[in-house]
Amino acid sequence: MLFVDESGQDQRNSPYEVLAGIAIEDRTIWKLIREISKAQEQFFGARLYEAYGAEAKAKELLKKKTYRLANQMPPFSPEERQRLSREILSDGSAPSRPRLTALAQAKIAYCKHILGEAHLHGAKVFATMVPQSAPRPPNGDEMRKDYAFFLERFYHFLNQTQGNPMGFLIFDELDKSASHVLLGQISRYFERTKNGRIRARLIIPEPLFVHSDLSSLVQLADLVAYIVSWGLRLARMPESTRPELGPLVEIVKQMRYLHLTDGGQNVWGIKEISDLRPKQP
């Protein structure tokens, strides 16, 4: 199952618009979900949704302020960090320097931990990175090239996996009209294009949409998308990065899909797409 989310789609502050997915074998999904839930109790002393009343988005967990607060005091022990984090999450009316510092340290440590757990559970990362200046399709009926690349790499991954498993697409639900537009674009791709019909042999052509605050693994895809946008750069990418994200970037890079062709070429699951307009027939 490929859990998919985006970062930088508002085309405002993010250096790159990123479409990211994290592929998990069905038999390991529940194990990973339980590890994520256990990690929240371990690092924060509480479930994040219960504390915030909403999904804990990567842009809140890993923003620059989080790192600034985390570095304003020496690292706390895991036990003290959990206690102070639980205190401020249960009662935000009494913030203190130690509590704010501990919570920031817990956020960074939690993100690193769950990425490591995903890696241990065999997760594979796919992503496209689009410059904000990239040309875009004039016709809303056409599927963008980044989605086509995304489906192509996922198909090759499935085709190279023992047993040729079927792949499911799990998207973060947008507003209903936007979800219907995306659903129509993907359906037309699978039904009306040669490549789409080939890839429908291994990818279920109708994606599923879920609310990200109800799916731990879509939240994990959100985390990957944010880290790729702000911290990962491929060759000849001019935009600067946030160096503090480096340890998280390294874990994401270890999870990248990689295929070595018969000709000795590396085919990676993360690619820059400089023009979103689909190829004309």
C-alpha positions as a Python dict, from the first residue, in 0.01 Angstrom:
ca = {
    (1, 'M'): (0, 0, 0),
    (2, 'L'): (137, 338, -102),
    (3, 'F'): (39, 615, 141),
    (4, 'V'): (63, 954, -30),
    (5, 'D'): (75, 1316, 84),
    (6, 'E'): (203, 1649, -43),
    (7, 'S'): (406, 1946, 75),
    (8, 'G'): (435, 2297, -67),
    (9, 'Q'): (122, 2280, -286),
    (10, 'D'): (26, 2633, -183),
    (11, 'Q'): (331, 2754, -383),
    (12, 'R'): (419, 3007, -114),
    (13, 'N'): (707, 2934, 121),
    (14, 'S'): (830, 2584, 39),
    (15, 'P'): (1131, 2569, -194),
    (16, 'Y'): (987, 2267, -378),
    (17, 'E'): (643, 2125, -434),
    (18, 'V'): (669, 1762, -326),
    (19, 'L'): (449, 1459, -387),
    (20, 'A'): (568, 1183, -155),
    (21, 'G'): (462, 828, -86),
    (22, 'I'): (572, 560, 154),
    (23, 'A'): (506, 200, 47),
    (24, 'I'): (441, -59, 318),
    (25, 'E'): (371, -429, 276),
    (26, 'D'): (22, -509, 401),
    (27, 'R'): (137, -766, 657),
    (28, 'T'): (357, -508, 834),
    (29, 'I'): (113, -214, 834),
    (30, 'W'): (-49, -288, 1170),
    (31, 'K'): (290, -352, 1333),
    (32, 'L'): (415, -12, 1217),
    (33, 'I'): (97, 167, 1324),
    (34, 'R'): (133, 19, 1673),
    (35, 'E'): (498, 129, 1688),
    (36, 'I'): (398, 487, 1597),
    (37, 'S'): (128, 487, 1864),
    (38, 'K'): (369, 348, 2122),
    (39, 'A'): (628, 611, 2024),
    (40, 'Q'): (386, 895, 2096),
    (41, 'E'): (332, 764, 2448),
    (42, 'Q'): (706, 709, 2487),
    (43, 'F'): (814, 1058, 2377),
    (44, 'F'): (518, 1276, 2481),
    (45, 'G'): (336, 1075, 2746),
    (46, 'A'): (18, 1114, 2538),
    (47, 'R'): (-129, 1058, 2192),
    (48, 'L'): (-70, 1370, 1983),
    (49, 'Y'): (-420, 1385, 1838),
    (50, 'E'): (-567, 1378, 2189),
    (51, 'A'): (-328, 1655, 2295),
    (52, 'Y'): (-378, 1886, 1995),
    (53, 'G'): (-728, 1787, 1884),
    (54, 'A'): (-591, 1765, 1528),
    (55, 'E'): (-325, 1596, 1319),
    (56, 'A'): (32, 1677, 1417),
    (57, 'K'): (158, 1805, 1082),
    (58, 'A'): (527, 1791, 994),
    (59, 'K'): (538, 2168, 940),
    (60, 'E'): (450, 2208, 1309),
    (61, 'L'): (669, 1929, 1443),
    (62, 'L'): (981, 2029, 1250),
    (63, 'K'): (955, 2403, 1193),
    (64, 'K'): (1260, 2623, 1260),
    (65, 'K'): (1119, 2734, 1595),
    (66, 'T'): (1117, 2371, 1714),
    (67, 'Y'): (1493, 2344, 1661),
    (68, 'R'): (1556, 2684, 1819),
    (69, 'L'): (1364, 2585, 2131),
    (70, 'A'): (1525, 2240, 2144),
    (71, 'N'): (1872, 2395, 2151),
    (72, 'Q'): (1808, 2656, 2420),
    (73, 'M'): (1889, 2404, 2697),
    (74, 'P'): (2100, 2086, 2718),
    (75, 'P'): (1924, 1759, 2624),
    (76, 'F'): (1692, 1617, 2887),
    (77, 'S'): (1692, 1253, 2984),
    (78, 'P'): (1415, 1053, 2810),
    (79, 'E'): (1219, 1027, 3136),
    (80, 'E'): (1241, 1398, 3216),
    (81, 'R'): (1166, 1492, 2856),
    (82, 'Q'): (852, 1280, 2858),
    (83, 'R'): (734, 1422, 3192),
    (84, 'L'): (781, 1785, 3089),
    (85, 'S'): (625, 1725, 2747),
    (86, 'R'): (320, 1561, 2904),
    (87, 'E'): (281, 1852, 3142),
    (88, 'I'): (273, 2119, 2871),
    (89, 'L'): (52, 1912, 2640),
    (90, 'S'): (-202, 1853, 2917),
    (91, 'D'): (-197, 2218, 3034),
    (92, 'G'): (-63, 2474, 2788),
    (93, 'S'): (-157, 2765, 3012),
    (94, 'A'): (163, 2734, 3214),
    (95, 'P'): (454, 2717, 2968),
    (96, 'S'): (808, 2732, 3101),
    (97, 'R'): (1151, 2726, 2946),
    (98, 'P'): (1217, 2361, 3048),
    (99, 'R'): (874, 2247, 2926),
    (100, 'L'): (902, 2421, 2590),
    (101, 'T'): (1255, 2288, 2545),
    (102, 'A'): (1158, 1933, 2637),
    (103, 'L'): (860, 1933, 2402),
    (104, 'A'): (1073, 2058, 2113),
    (105, 'Q'): (1338, 1793, 2184),
    (106, 'A'): (1064, 1529, 2200),
    (107, 'K'): (922, 1635, 1861),
    (108, 'I'): (1258, 1596, 1686),
    (109, 'A'): (1338, 1268, 1858),
    (110, 'Y'): (991, 1131, 1779),
    (111, 'C'): (1020, 1211, 1408),
    (112, 'K'): (1361, 1046, 1389),
    (113, 'H'): (1231, 741, 1575),
    (114, 'I'): (923, 676, 1359),
    (115, 'L'): (1123, 723, 1039),
    (116, 'G'): (1368, 467, 1173),
    (117, 'E'): (1080, 231, 1252),
    (118, 'A'): (946, 268, 898),
    (119, 'H'): (1291, 182, 765),
    (120, 'L'): (1310, -125, 989),
    (121, 'H'): (967, -235, 863),
    (122, 'G'): (1088, -230, 503),
    (123, 'A'): (921, 94, 389),
    (124, 'K'): (1015, 236, 49),
    (125, 'V'): (998, 607, -34),
    (126, 'F'): (889, 758, -366),
    (127, 'A'): (879, 1132, -428),
    (128, 'T'): (879, 1401, -693),
    (129, 'M'): (1029, 1745, -641),
    (130, 'V'): (886, 2027, -849),
    (131, 'P'): (1034, 2380, -863),
    (132, 'Q'): (770, 2642, -791),
    (133, 'S'): (841, 2794, -1135),
    (134, 'A'): (765, 2470, -1325),
    (135, 'P'): (515, 2503, -1615),
    (136, 'R'): (178, 2349, -1533),
    (137, 'P'): (-93, 2186, -1747),
    (138, 'P'): (-347, 2437, -1883),
    (139, 'N'): (-616, 2169, -1887),
    (140, 'G'): (-744, 2046, -1549),
    (141, 'D'): (-848, 1715, -1703),
    (142, 'E'): (-487, 1609, -1765),
    (143, 'M'): (-283, 1434, -1501),
    (144, 'R'): (39, 1614, -1416),
    (145, 'K'): (372, 1459, -1509),
    (146, 'D'): (479, 1423, -1145),
    (147, 'Y'): (187, 1188, -1082),
    (148, 'A'): (275, 988, -1395),
    (149, 'F'): (635, 947, -1277),
    (150, 'F'): (512, 854, -930),
    (151, 'L'): (289, 576, -1065),
    (152, 'E'): (561, 456, -1302),
    (153, 'R'): (815, 407, -1024),
    (154, 'F'): (560, 238, -797),
    (155, 'Y'): (468, 2, -1081),
    (156, 'H'): (832, -93, -1140),
    (157, 'F'): (879, -152, -768),
    (158, 'L'): (578, -387, -762),
    (159, 'N'): (694, -561, -1078),
    (160, 'Q'): (1035, -627, -923),
    (161, 'T'): (892, -754, -594),
    (162, 'Q'): (867, -1129, -554),
    (163, 'G'): (514, -1254, -626),
    (164, 'N'): (413, -942, -826),
    (165, 'P'): (189, -803, -550),
    (166, 'M'): (-97, -565, -630),
    (167, 'G'): (-55, -205, -517),
    (168, 'F'): (-314, 21, -354),
    (169, 'L'): (-295, 402, -355),
    (170, 'I'): (-398, 576, -30),
    (171, 'F'): (-424, 956, -67),
    (172, 'D'): (-474, 1225, 194),
    (173, 'E'): (-827, 1345, 128),
    (174, 'L'): (-845, 1695, -14),
    (175, 'D'): (-1172, 1883, -21),
    (176, 'K'): (-1430, 1678, -208),
    (177, 'S'): (-1416, 1869, -535),
    (178, 'A'): (-1035, 1849, -550),
    (179, 'S'): (-1046, 1477, -466),
    (180, 'H'): (-1296, 1419, -749),
    (181, 'V'): (-1071, 1605, -993),
    (182, 'L'): (-769, 1394, -895),
    (183, 'L'): (-976, 1075, -905),
    (184, 'G'): (-1090, 1160, -1258),
    (185, 'Q'): (-738, 1237, -1377),
    (186, 'I'): (-601, 909, -1241),
    (187, 'S'): (-892, 707, -1380),
    (188, 'R'): (-842, 855, -1728),
    (189, 'Y'): (-469, 782, -1707),
    (190, 'F'): (-527, 413, -1630),
    (191, 'E'): (-809, 371, -1881),
    (192, 'R'): (-702, 585, -2178),
    (193, 'T'): (-322, 574, -2197),
    (194, 'K'): (-101, 284, -2300),
    (195, 'N'): (128, 320, -1999),
    (196, 'G'): (-171, 348, -1767),
    (197, 'R'): (-328, 27, -1897),
    (198, 'I'): (3, -155, -1850),
    (199, 'R'): (42, -28, -1493),
    (200, 'A'): (-317, -119, -1407),
    (201, 'R'): (-198, -480, -1413),
    (202, 'L'): (-30, -422, -1076),
    (203, 'I'): (-183, -99, -939),
    (204, 'I'): (-551, -85, -845),
    (205, 'P'): (-670, 199, -1075),
    (206, 'E'): (-904, 359, -821),
    (207, 'P'): (-724, 524, -529),
    (208, 'L'): (-864, 541, -177),
    (209, 'F'): (-894, 872, 9),
    (210, 'V'): (-863, 901, 387),
    (211, 'H'): (-849, 1189, 633),
    (212, 'S'): (-486, 1224, 732),
    (213, 'D'): (-572, 1282, 1098),
    (214, 'L'): (-721, 929, 1103),
    (215, 'S'): (-425, 755, 935),
    (216, 'S'): (-84, 729, 1101),
    (217, 'L'): (80, 628, 775),
    (218, 'V'): (-54, 922, 572),
    (219, 'Q'): (91, 1137, 851),
    (220, 'L'): (420, 953, 796),
    (221, 'A'): (399, 1039, 424),
    (222, 'D'): (340, 1403, 524),
    (223, 'L'): (659, 1389, 732),
    (224, 'V'): (857, 1248, 439),
    (225, 'A'): (718, 1510, 200),
    (226, 'Y'): (818, 1795, 434),
    (227, 'I'): (1170, 1660, 487),
    (228, 'V'): (1222, 1612, 113),
    (229, 'S'): (1098, 1964, 36),
    (230, 'W'): (1312, 2142, 294),
    (231, 'G'): (1612, 1914, 340),
    (232, 'L'): (1686, 1689, 41),
    (233, 'R'): (1854, 1807, -278),
    (234, 'L'): (1944, 1615, -592),
    (235, 'A'): (2225, 1706, -833),
    (236, 'R'): (2215, 2060, -970),
    (237, 'M'): (1929, 2173, -744),
    (238, 'P'): (1995, 2538, -656),
    (239, 'E'): (1764, 2590, -360),
    (240, 'S'): (1920, 2597, -14),
    (241, 'T'): (1833, 2346, 257),
    (242, 'R'): (1780, 2350, 631),
    (243, 'P'): (2095, 2173, 758),
    (244, 'E'): (1933, 2082, 1090),
    (245, 'L'): (1710, 1837, 902),
    (246, 'G'): (2018, 1644, 786),
    (247, 'P'): (1980, 1340, 1019),
    (248, 'L'): (1619, 1294, 907),
    (249, 'V'): (1713, 1338, 540),
    (250, 'E'): (1965, 1054, 574),
    (251, 'I'): (1697, 814, 696),
    (252, 'V'): (1466, 913, 410),
    (253, 'K'): (1750, 860, 160),
    (254, 'Q'): (1807, 510, 299),
    (255, 'M'): (1442, 429, 225),
    (256, 'R'): (1446, 555, -135),
    (257, 'Y'): (1340, 306, -396),
    (258, 'L'): (1644, 202, -601),
    (259, 'H'): (1665, -31, -898),
    (260, 'L'): (1984, -125, -1078),
    (261, 'T'): (1908, -186, -1446),
    (262, 'D'): (2071, -457, -1657),
    (263, 'G'): (2281, -181, -1810),
    (264, 'G'): (2418, -83, -1469),
    (265, 'Q'): (2212, 237, -1431),
    (266, 'N'): (2065, 343, -1097),
    (267, 'V'): (1693, 424, -1113),
    (268, 'W'): (1587, 617, -802),
    (269, 'G'): (1244, 670, -654),
    (270, 'I'): (1299, 1044, -595),
    (271, 'K'): (1322, 1269, -899),
    (272, 'E'): (1299, 1636, -993),
    (273, 'I'): (1021, 1716, -1241),
    (274, 'S'): (1091, 2054, -1400),
    (275, 'D'): (783, 2061, -1626),
    (276, 'L'): (445, 1931, -1510),
    (277, 'R'): (281, 1933, -1851),
    (278, 'P'): (210, 1579, -1972),
    (279, 'K'): (361, 1450, -2294),
    (280, 'Q'): (144, 1517, -2595),
    (281, 'P'): (29, 1206, -2784),
}
